[in-house]
Amino acid sequence: MNFTEEQIQRYSRQIVLKEVGGKGQRKLREAKIFLIGAGGLSSPAALYLAAAGVGTLGIIDADRVDLSNLQRQILHSTVTLNRPKVQSAKTTLAALNADCTVHAHEELLTVHNVESLFRDYDLIIDGTDNFSTRYLVNDAAFFLKKPLVTGSIFRFEGQLTTFFTDSGAGPARPAGGPCYRCLYPEPPPPGMIPSCQEAGVLGVLAGTIGVLQAVEALKLVLGIGQPLTGKLMTYDALAMTFRTLKLRHDPNCALCGTAPRITKLLDDYTVSCTLPPASINRTKTSTIA
């Protein structure tokens, strides 16, 4: 299928890149990317993926737009307050680029629906803020052999990595990389890490990490550059510094190790890391959650 003159004009700044060209732009049009959450990280990621010409986006979120979201969740506005986030997101993305088909799922991601939702997509972007969903998403992406671009933010810090362990990986998807459980074998005990609601977060930090998630996703679709597989990128907004740390595959990992103990999705992914209110002011941790 050829591009219309209007589409050629819309994507001209990308098509002129030799690493993209018309062939790459077709790859973007045929790509299907699934985003977990329609909040701070997924907002800039979804906007730039739609703007870039990604043909299909899936978004899942069970929440409604709240006034406290608008400081960082730029898919939404005062006009869409109290509307389901996925419907607000779909409206915003349709206004940006009608070429992008958006499938909105107003529901929670659970062990019962995760595989059916992920199956038809090329890669997954995780923008959630809780450990329960992160472990679920990691395990499902692993079993379905889907690349997973995951990011997180906390106060003035952010981090980003890409997990992909498929042995059939292409040049831009190196095989044998670690999974989320290699990085965090067990969730932290309750009370160790406050949530963003408890500890706060600089709104624009979501833009920085969310856009970088979109960059990773576009590189994977196009098969260009070096993804963050096997590497963890951290960002300190106050110091304005980026660091890239090497992540190693854990041969003892319960999921992707040489003798895995997790061979299918678990029955229950409930993890509680809630910080007791009395402890919030006493907590001194820079751990990103």
Secondary structure, DSSP 8 states (H G I E B T S, - for coil): ----HHHHHHTHHHHTSTTTHHHHHHHHHH-EEEEE-SSTTHHHHHHHHHHHT-SEEEEE---B--GGGGGT-TT--GGGTTSBHHHHHHHHHHHH-TTSEEEEE-S---TTTHHHHHTT-SEEEE---SHHHHHHHHHHHHHHT--EEEEEEEBTEEEEEEE---TT--TTS-TT---HHHH-SS---TTSS--HHHH-B-HHHHHHHHHHHHHHHHHHHHT-S---BTEEEEEETTTTEEEEEE----TT-TTTSSS-S--S--S---------GGGGGG-------
